[in-house]
Amino acid sequence: MDIVITGKSALTLYRQMRAGKLQLKAKPIPMAFVSWEKLDGKQVRELSIPALETSGLFTVDRPLDLRVRDTRDRVRLGTVVCHATTKPLPGGSIVELTAPWHSADLLPLEQGCRVLMDSAPLMILDMAGQLCEHVNNGKMSHDVGIMRLTELICEFCGTYARHYLNPRNGEMAFEIEPATTVSEVREYLSRVRGISGIKLARAAVALAVDKLASPMELVVYAAMAFPPRLGGLHIQDIRVNEPLNLSVVPRGTLAHQQLTPDLRVGDRPVVVEYNGKEHLKKYRVRQDKNRAQDYAKLGIYQYPLMIEDVCTVDALERTLRDFVDLLTPYEGLSFRARTLRILRDRKNRAARQRLLDTYL
């Protein structure tokens, strides 16, 4: 019997794993090796739930979301919510949970009983289905649904993870390996047919980007790259956390061996660096000063931002105007006219407020 964790339970578990709170690994498996036989209620109740609770994955006040093949395969347990999979899932949908030590030490299940989980792309698709339901019920606008899903994709494809219990305000993990990439999610979605939320998911992945290092970088990126109806200036070719080529710079010229700007438009000599609260500490102030000096030696202007530069519509618009001014000498007057027209439009201003309300 295979137990497949899905829904909010899978997302909670995955965030714990990415943050290093749980020493578990997700091993991809072919869909053919998933046993979709009917769950044994007694096994689930007596083996799975106690094992997962003992390992700290879940508690009795949070039901465990399990994926089953058909509505007839659901089990009636107060500690379990079963979600029926009514459409065929493509390969890459399910992963097996493994531990660096003997798995029985963590999940003492009967022989032949595996604990599986939705893969990152399937979690994204599952979230798309939930958001699509909110959109159809009028609880959420279509644009907010796209932005919410893009937020999750960027988290999975970035180097940070939100807190597993309090994703909006809890402590996050940073400088971790991405769970997947935008291209992998896009390829997975291309193989999905007839599943609720697929259109919303494809619209969101078209906006997502790899290697964002924090949610605030997403705010800055979105304000610059998203289309106007979603609150952005629709600036093309924004590169995120892409190291500069310093191989042609003589050794000893710079204080840094590597410079990786948060955001940069193409190869333009203007970079954006978002500085969080950590940058107020004395040692970070010195580091930031040295970094700015190195950029200057390369003929690159560093545009530093902090939370107060983007936390309100007025502040965000001032920041965007400054950025347009810096890019105009390289992008031309037509670029300036287009972006300033977007900034002046009242509908777009409302969209920028919606963007901030969604992401902050």
SETINU-642873 format. One line per 4 residues: for each residue x negated, y negated, z negated of C-alpha. Coordinates in steps of 0.02 Angstrom, whole numbers, plus 50000, padded with zeros to 5 digits. Layout:
N
X Y Z | ...
This chain:
360
50000 50000 50000 | 49936 49828 50047 | 49985 49675 49945 | 49976 49518 50054
49970 49353 49958 | 50050 49209 50053 | 50130 49037 50033 | 50082 48923 49889
49999 49068 49800 | 49878 49093 49945 | 49839 48907 49954 | 49808 48900 49766
49696 49051 49773 | 49599 48988 49924 | 49563 48821 49842 | 49497 48911 49688
49385 49018 49798 | 49318 48870 49898 | 49282 48772 49739 | 49183 48918 49668
49307 48948 49527 | 49329 49128 49583 | 49190 49237 49649 | 49294 49315 49787
49263 49326 49972 | 49387 49331 50115 | 49344 49471 50236 | 49433 49459 50406
49523 49617 50458 | 49617 49667 50616 | 49805 49660 50599 | 49809 49844 50646
49734 49886 50476 | 49872 49800 50378 | 49991 49927 50302 | 50164 49849 50321
50250 49990 50228 | 50383 49942 50102 | 50311 49877 49939 | 50328 49991 49789
50413 49882 49658 | 50343 49984 49515 | 50165 49969 49580 | 50183 49783 49609
50254 49755 49436 | 50140 49871 49336 | 49976 49854 49432 | 49965 49702 49543
50039 49568 49431 | 49944 49613 49272 | 49783 49629 49371 | 49804 49458 49451
49854 49379 49285 | 49707 49458 49194 | 49586 49390 49323 | 49660 49216 49299
49729 49199 49475 | 49909 49173 49424 | 50016 49153 49270 | 50191 49208 49229
50259 49033 49256 | 50203 49036 49437 | 50282 49176 49539 | 50167 49269 49658
50212 49240 49842 | 50195 49402 49942 | 50214 49430 50129 | 50320 49577 50186
50361 49639 50360 | 50550 49631 50350 | 50688 49562 50240 | 50730 49742 50193
50555 49764 50119 | 50578 49633 49984 | 50561 49686 49802 | 50669 49612 49665
50551 49551 49531 | 50555 49392 49429 | 50368 49372 49449 | 50368 49393 49639
50440 49297 49786 | 50438 49396 49949 | 50425 49307 50117 | 50479 49408 50268
50370 49405 50425 | 50499 49416 50563 | 50382 49379 50710 | 50222 49470 50763
50064 49389 50697 | 49906 49381 50805 | 49736 49446 50752 | 49645 49340 50625
49803 49314 50521 | 49755 49417 50369 | 49596 49431 50264 | 49549 49555 50129
49492 49493 49958 | 49328 49567 49904 | 49218 49534 49753 | 49026 49531 49745
49038 49667 49613 | 49147 49822 49612 | 49322 49764 49658 | 49400 49875 49523
49320 49762 49392 | 49428 49618 49454 | 49580 49700 49531 | 49609 49869 49445
49733 49935 49572 | 49768 50114 49620 | 49659 50192 49753 | 49719 50144 49926
49802 49984 49866 | 49718 49828 49939 | 49744 49645 49898 | 49753 49542 50058
49790 49360 50091 | 49841 49244 50233 | 49692 49176 50330 | 49661 48988 50334
49743 48967 50507 | 49896 49065 50451 | 49909 48959 50292 | 49910 48805 50404
50046 48881 50512 | 50146 48930 50357 | 50134 48752 50291 | 50190 48689 50462
50346 48795 50447 | 50385 48723 50275 | 50357 48544 50334 | 50462 48575 50489
50605 48629 50377 | 50589 48466 50277 | 50590 48368 50440 | 50744 48459 50504
50834 48430 50338 | 50796 48244 50344 | 50686 48249 50188 | 50533 48194 50286
50500 48104 50450 | 50416 48196 50593 | 50266 48079 50586 | 50240 48107 50400
50252 48295 50430 | 50113 48283 50560 | 50005 48179 50443 | 50030 48298 50297
49982 48448 50401 | 49832 48356 50475 | 49778 48322 50296 | 49775 48508 50257
49684 48552 50418 | 49551 48421 50383 | 49529 48490 50207 | 49502 48667 50271
49387 48605 50409 | 49295 48484 50294 | 49170 48502 50154 | 49288 48470 50008
49432 48560 49922 | 49575 48486 49823 | 49614 48547 49648 | 49712 48708 49652
49842 48653 49522 | 49846 48465 49548 | 49798 48434 49730 | 49847 48250 49731
49759 48189 49574 | 49655 48332 49506 | 49466 48348 49512 | 49404 48403 49683
49256 48505 49741 | 49133 48426 49863 | 48985 48480 49970 | 49054 48653 50006
49060 48753 50167 | 49210 48725 50283 | 49339 48864 50278 | 49367 48856 50466
49349 48736 50612 | 49472 48636 50716 | 49429 48739 50870 | 49462 48902 50775
49631 48839 50715 | 49675 48778 50889 | 49627 48946 50965 | 49731 49039 50836
49883 48930 50868 | 49866 48960 51055 | 49902 49145 51022 | 50056 49116 50913
50228 49137 50990 | 50401 49097 50924 | 50354 49054 50744 | 50435 48905 50657
50323 48753 50646 | 50208 48797 50790 | 50242 48633 50883 | 50208 48531 50727
50048 48630 50697 | 49985 48600 50874 | 50022 48414 50860 | 49927 48405 50694
49774 48502 50751 | 49757 48382 50899 | 49727 48243 50771 | 49614 48339 50651
49425 48329 50646 | 49285 48436 50574 | 49162 48393 50435 | 49255 48260 50338
49175 48250 50166 | 49319 48178 50064 | 49504 48128 50074 | 49452 47945 50081
49349 47979 50237 | 49510 48047 50311 | 49599 47883 50271 | 49464 47782 50359
49455 47903 50506 | 49645 47905 50526 | 49658 47715 50522 | 49533 47706 50664
49572 47860 50769 | 49757 47901 50749 | 49880 47834 50879 | 49969 47670 50832
50134 47756 50786 | 50037 47849 50650 | 49948 47694 50587 | 49784 47702 50684
49694 47598 50815 | 49670 47747 50931 | 49483 47720 50948 | 49404 47861 51048
49246 47964 51019 | 49232 47940 50831 | 49095 48053 50766 | 49107 48115 50588
48956 48159 50479 | 48847 48190 50631 | 48659 48174 50593 | 48563 48045 50693
48422 48103 50804 | 48265 48045 50713 | 48143 48154 50809 | 48082 48003 50910
48052 47899 50754 | 47869 47901 50695 | 47844 47993 50531 | 47835 47881 50379
47938 47744 50461 | 48096 47784 50363 | 48131 47825 50182 | 48251 47962 50237
48207 48117 50337 | 48389 48129 50390 | 48528 48001 50410 | 48707 48060 50426
48832 47917 50443 | 49009 47951 50384 | 49085 47880 50544 | 49015 47816 50707
49094 47771 50874 | 48996 47862 51007 | 48815 47803 51007 | 48859 47624 50962
48735 47545 50838 | 48870 47524 50705 | 48902 47654 50568 | 49032 47662 50431
48986 47726 50258 | 49124 47754 50131 | 49057 47734 49954 | 49157 47810 49812
49141 47770 49626 | 48983 47875 49617 | 48896 47741 49720 | 48915 47614 49579
48783 47705 49476 | 48610 47625 49476 | 48520 47768 49562 | 48651 47773 49701
48640 47584 49723 | 48452 47604 49754 | 48483 47749 49874 | 48615 47649 49970
48497 47500 49984 | 48360 47612 50055 | 48484 47690 50175 | 48540 47518 50238
48358 47469 50264 | 48327 47627 50365 | 48479 47593 50473 | 48415 47415 50501
48245 47483 50556 | 48337 47586 50686 | 48435 47434 50747 | 48597 47502 50672
48717 47398 50569 | 48789 47485 50417 | 48968 47438 50373 | 48997 47493 50192
49173 47523 50127 | 49248 47553 49955 | 49422 47595 49894 | 49474 47411 49883
49437 47391 50069 | 49570 47517 50122 | 49695 47540 49978 | 49824 47411 50039
49887 47365 50212 | 49814 47190 50200 | 49644 47256 50148 | 49648 47392 50280
49692 47270 50418 | 49550 47153 50366 | 49432 47301 50372 | 49494 47354 50544
49476 47176 50612 | 49296 47170 50548 | 49261 47337 50631 | 49337 47277 50795
49225 47122 50787 | 49071 47232 50762 | 49116 47344 50910 | 49172 47209 51032
48995 47168 51097 | 48979 47351 51149 | 49159 47397 51194 | 49206 47237 51285
49344 47107 51278 | 49477 47226 51342 | 49444 47338 51191 | 49460 47187 51076
49623 47130 51157 | 49699 47305 51146 | 49653 47338 50964 | 49704 47164 50903
49871 47184 50991 | 49895 47347 50895 | 49851 47259 50733 | 49976 47119 50763
50123 47233 50801 | 50244 47240 50653 | 50296 47419 50693 | 50115 47472 50684
50095 47381 50518 | 50238 47485 50448 | 50151 47640 50515 | 49990 47590 50425
50088 47573 50262 | 50162 47745 50293 | 49987 47815 50323 | 49926 47745 50157
50081 47805 50065 | 50050 47979 50135 | 49864 47995 50105 | 49832 47893 49947
